[in-house]
């Protein structure tokens, strides 16, 4: 005789494996690591700071 299979559990395991594979593909396609995100944020902040340092104040702001 074969093993007893709970079809509900088997269905849930199959769905998880399907969605897990799709999630892995999406992570590779669209995802960035936390280090990459932090590096981009730091670079943006530095560029904004550098741009503000080169701003010329003319005194005629309203």
Number of C-alpha atoms within 10 A of each C-alpha: 3 4 5 6 8 8 9 8 10 11 10 11 11 11 11 12 11 11 11 12 11 11 12 11 12 11 12 9 9 7 12 11 9 9 9 11 12 12 12 12 12 12 12 12 12 12 12 11 11 11 10 10 9 8 8 7 7 6 6 5 5 3
